[in-house]
Amino acid sequence: MNLERMGETLALTGAAAGLLGILGGATLNDDCSSGGRGIMCITVATLMAGGVAATIIGFTMYMTGISRIDRIRKVQFSNSFQLEIIPGGFYCSYPQSSPAGITLRISF
């Protein structure tokens, strides 16, 4: 569950950072290509690249956490082993009757 929560947080933070980088790049217009505002251009590029990377990593962590939780729940709540004792569970077609006795049925 921690992996799921950390992945969700990282994906949302990465998306916010990427969006902030895109908005910052839109306000700079063409200043980066002319060499002006060097630190701002590097910051915007870092926010965009880091945001995309964090979103991808966070989404992967989130999906891994979800699949692990699903597998654990399947094992916890499954009827993986059943043992049944039923009286005369087979029908014999030749004498057209059920034989006397019990049937032990094991399934897993």
BAFI-3210 file (N, C-alpha, C; in Angstrom, 3 decimals, decimal comma, padded with zeros to 6 digits):
// residues 108
n [1|2|3|4|5|6|7|8|9|10|11|12|13|14|15|16|17|18|19|20|21|22|23|24|25|26|27|28|29|30|31|32|33|34|35|36|37|38|39|40|41|42|43|44|45|46|47|48|49|50|51|52|53|54|55|56|57|58|59|60|61|62|63|64|65|66|67|68|69|70|71|72|73|74|75|76|77|78|79|80|81|82|83|84|85|86|87|88|89|90|91|92|93|94|95|96|97|98|99|100|101|102|103|104|105|106|107|108]
n.u [000,819|002,050|003,705|001,839|000,669|002,933|003,593|001,320|001,489|003,962|003,424|001,408|002,788|004,853|003,364|002,341|004,731|005,669|003,612|003,895|006,411|005,809|004,010|005,715|007,578|005,964|005,518|008,033|008,409|010,231|012,658|014,580|015,807|017,252|019,221|018,854|017,951|019,098|019,196|016,513|015,550|016,902|015,816|013,098|013,266|014,309|012,209|010,184|011,313|011,954|009,410|007,977|009,466|009,142|006,376|006,015|007,535|006,188|003,598|004,165|005,033|002,657|000,901|002,246|002,013|-000,801|-001,276|000,092|-001,364|-003,833|-003,138|-002,469|-004,926|-006,449|-005,285|-005,770|-008,590|-009,556|-011,051|-009,122|-008,805|-010,882|-012,764|-014,969|-017,453|-019,740|-022,855|-023,142|-022,366|-022,291|-024,019|-025,128|-025,610|-026,200|-027,428|-029,252|-029,314|-028,233|-025,126|-024,503|-022,808|-020,102|-018,783|-015,699|-014,635|-012,123|-010,944|-008,867]
n.v [-001,186|001,170|001,584|002,055|004,472|006,180|006,177|007,377|009,941|010,805|010,767|012,726|014,987|015,125|015,607|018,123|019,614|019,330|020,625|023,196|023,785|023,803|025,952|027,977|027,938|028,805|031,444|032,524|032,615|033,195|033,746|031,967|030,867|032,956|033,357|034,813|035,220|032,869|031,220|030,949|029,590|027,139|026,268|025,978|023,986|021,905|021,533|020,647|018,258|016,806|016,652|015,074|012,687|012,054|011,678|009,412|007,474|007,540|006,714|004,110|002,994|003,206|001,506|-000,925|-001,222|-001,439|-003,845|-005,654|-005,491|-006,460|-009,131|-010,092|-009,854|-011,668|-014,099|-014,091|-014,089|-016,235|-019,386|-021,666|-024,334|-027,096|-029,459|-032,025|-034,192|-036,263|-038,000|-040,893|-039,859|-040,513|-041,630|-044,616|-045,815|-048,330|-050,257|-048,398|-046,843|-045,285|-045,940|-047,265|-045,557|-043,193|-040,213|-038,711|-035,590|-033,607|-030,463|-027,991]
n.w [000,000|000,636|-001,536|-003,518|-002,594|-002,551|-005,259|-006,349|-005,209|-006,249|-009,006|-009,229|-008,275|-010,158|-012,483|-011,874|-011,708|-014,341|-015,734|-014,676|-015,705|-018,460|-018,596|-017,705|-019,789|-021,857|-021,168|-021,465|-024,162|-027,048|-025,874|-024,960|-027,199|-028,204|-026,381|-024,105|-020,622|-019,306|-016,954|-016,300|-018,535|-018,306|-015,899|-016,586|-018,562|-017,019|-015,183|-016,937|-018,056|-015,724|-014,579|-016,415|-016,257|-013,519|-013,433|-015,059|-013,651|-011,182|-011,946|-012,762|-010,329|-008,897|-010,340|-009,968|-007,194|-006,964|-008,366|-006,741|-004,363|-005,266|-005,879|-003,333|-002,022|-003,509|-002,767|-000,027|000,217|-001,215|-001,980|-001,846|-001,255|-000,930|000,839|000,655|001,868|000,620|000,449|-001,494|-004,237|-006,941|-009,831|-011,049|-014,210|-015,293|-013,377|-012,720|-010,325|-007,276|-005,791|-002,507|000,108|000,655|-000,828|-001,303|-001,998|-003,206|-003,897|-005,403]
ca.u [000,000|002,946|004,160|000,723|000,542|004,100|003,460|000,275|002,038|005,015|002,805|000,733|003,821|005,513|002,456|002,294|006,012|005,686|002,682|004,529|007,468|005,196|003,499|006,879|008,133|005,068|005,694|009,334|008,311|011,446|013,844|015,583|016,552|018,155|020,282|018,475|017,372|019,675|018,817|015,080|015,377|017,363|014,828|011,887|013,576|014,439|010,870|009,455|011,900|011,776|007,991|007,607|010,112|008,498|005,034|006,145|007,986|005,105|002,519|004,643|004,984|001,246|000,356|002,866|001,377|-002,174|-001,266|000,503|-002,500|-004,826|-002,675|-002,574|-006,348|-006,915|-004,812|-006,420|-010,022|-009,942|-011,286|-008,149|-008,840|-012,184|-012,886|-016,387|-017,872|-021,144|-023,347|-023,463|-022,330|-022,277|-025,216|-024,756|-026,680|-026,553|-028,545|-030,078|-029,433|-027,049|-024,505|-024,421|-021,480|-019,841|-017,812|-014,788|-014,285|-011,104|-010,660|-007,995]
ca.v [000,000|002,326|001,774|002,669|005,876|006,930|006,326|008,373|011,251|011,155|011,049|014,026|016,021|015,218|016,264|019,544|020,211|019,408|021,685|024,466|024,000|024,164|027,319|028,866|028,009|029,602|032,870|032,977|032,715|032,853|034,281|030,917|030,644|034,085|033,337|035,617|034,534|031,517|030,437|030,649|028,558|025,875|025,889|025,520|022,703|020,921|021,243|019,829|016,915|016,144|016,372|013,912|011,498|011,731|011,172|008,043|006,620|007,475|005,885|002,726|002,568|003,095|000,292|-002,067|-001,340|-001,924|-005,264|-006,439|-005,533|-007,372|-010,508|-010,449|-010,027|-012,913|-015,216|-014,042|-014,315|-017,279|-020,732|-022,419|-025,754|-027,523|-030,870|-032,325|-035,587|-036,287|-039,383|-041,477|-038,791|-040,995|-042,348|-045,709|-045,916|-049,709|-050,717|-047,209|-046,536|-044,700|-046,913|-046,885|-045,152|-041,760|-039,744|-037,692|-034,702|-032,617|-029,552|-026,860]
ca.w [000,000|000,629|-002,909|-004,240|-002,167|-003,007|-006,699|-006,611|-004,850|-007,208|-010,311|-009,157|-008,160|-011,462|-013,431|-011,519|-012,100|-015,805|-016,143|-014,316|-016,700|-019,744|-018,465|-017,667|-021,149|-022,689|-020,844|-021,952|-025,628|-027,804|-025,204|-024,778|-028,439|-028,451|-025,375|-022,940|-019,464|-019,313|-015,770|-016,410|-019,566|-017,739|-014,893|-017,272|-019,203|-015,949|-014,679|-017,920|-018,147|-014,427|-014,390|-017,244|-015,689|-012,239|-013,713|-015,570|-012,550|-010,207|-012,483|-012,715|-008,927|-008,525|-010,950|-009,302|-005,883|-007,154|-008,745|-005,567|-003,438|-005,843|-005,716|-001,917|-001,710|-004,124|-001,969|001,284|000,191|-002,158|-001,457|-002,623|-000,932|-000,439|001,138|000,822|002,006|000,224|000,374|-002,798|-005,232|-008,322|-010,289|-011,937|-015,212|-015,628|-012,544|-012,530|-008,902|-006,652|-004,892|-001,104|000,513|000,646|-001,817|-000,801|-003,123|-002,846|-005,025|-005,086]
c.u [000,869|003,431|003,079|000,606|001,715|004,036|002,429|000,787|003,081|004,430|002,110|001,734|004,547|004,650|002,370|003,586|006,109|004,782|003,250|005,654|006,914|004,662|004,635|007,521|007,268|005,226|007,031|009,340|009,615|012,709|014,939|016,407|017,527|019,246|019,963|017,857|017,839|019,223|017,347|014,837|015,806|016,361|013,571|012,122|013,700|013,078|010,087|009,993|011,711|010,323|007,530|008,198|009,432|007,094|005,090|006,555|006,876|003,958|002,901|004,603|003,545|000,647|000,960|002,242|-000,030|-002,169|-000,829|-000,644|-003,565|-004,420|-002,785|-004,024|-006,909|-006,505|-005,543|-007,867|-010,465|-010,199|-010,379|-008,197|-010,227|-012,164|-014,353|-016,573|-019,369|-021,615|-023,672|-023,476|-022,373|-023,559|-024,784|-025,899|-027,086|-027,639|-029,540|-030,371|-028,148|-026,442|-024,474|-022,989|-021,336|-018,789|-016,988|-014,321|-013,317|-010,837|-009,779|-007,558]
c.v [001,260|002,626|002,441|004,147|006,719|007,169|007,378|009,781|011,704|011,499|012,406|015,174|016,213|015,909|017,758|020,256|020,341|020,497|023,064|024,798|024,421|025,599|028,334|029,015|028,842|031,093|033,403|033,214|032,310|033,364|033,236|030,698|031,778|034,190|034,159|034,757|033,081|030,661|030,062|029,545|027,190|025,364|025,314|024,156|021,589|020,535|020,352|018,405|016,146|015,785|015,163|012,631|011,080|011,172|009,727|007,088|006,456|006,603|004,411|002,182|002,340|001,796|-000,967|-002,288|-001,891|-003,417|-006,141|-006,571|-006,491|-008,830|-010,968|-010,697|-011,306|-014,113|-015,253|-014,493|-015,385|-018,589|-021,668|-023,922|-026,077|-029,032|-031,144|-033,831|-035,599|-037,734|-039,786|-040,475|-039,248|-041,763|-043,390|-045,944|-047,367|-050,270|-049,591|-046,960|-045,850|-045,725|-046,378|-046,501|-043,637|-041,447|-038,629|-036,874|-033,642|-031,750|-028,410|-026,180]
c.w [000,000|-000,780|-003,750|-003,889|-002,648|-004,510|-007,067|-006,318|-005,859|-008,569|-010,301|-009,050|-009,484|-012,498|-013,149|-011,933|-013,615|-016,323|-015,828|-015,296|-018,051|-019,701|-018,407|-019,029|-022,073|-022,403|-021,337|-023,456|-026,288|-027,134|-025,046|-026,041|-028,725|-027,399|-024,143|-021,857|-019,373|-018,147|-015,842|-017,437|-019,047|-016,700|-015,532|-017,920|-018,164|-015,376|-015,643|-017,962|-016,841|-014,160|-015,181|-016,660|-014,380|-012,446|-014,192|-014,450|-011,516|-010,673|-012,450|-011,293|-008,478|-009,073|-010,318|-007,933|-005,970|-007,470|-007,578|-004,580|-003,960|-005,669|-004,271|-001,544|-002,319|-003,296|-000,623|001,233|-000,791|-001,413|-002,232|-002,348|-000,359|-000,253|001,446|000,987|001,723|000,112|-001,057|-003,937|-006,671|-008,633|-011,287|-012,926|-015,512|-014,697|-012,239|-011,053|-008,437|-005,713|-003,455|-000,780|000,520|-000,402|-001,190|-002,006|-002,602|-004,075|-004,537|-006,346]
res [m|n|l|e|r|m|g|e|t|l|a|l|t|g|a|a|a|g|l|l|g|i|l|g|g|a|t|l|n|d|d|c|s|s|g|g|r|g|i|m|c|i|t|v|a|t|l|m|a|g|g|v|a|a|t|i|i|g|f|t|m|y|m|t|g|i|s|r|i|d|r|i|r|k|v|q|f|s|n|s|f|q|l|e|i|i|p|g|g|f|y|c|s|y|p|q|s|s|p|a|g|i|t|l|r|i|s|f]
***
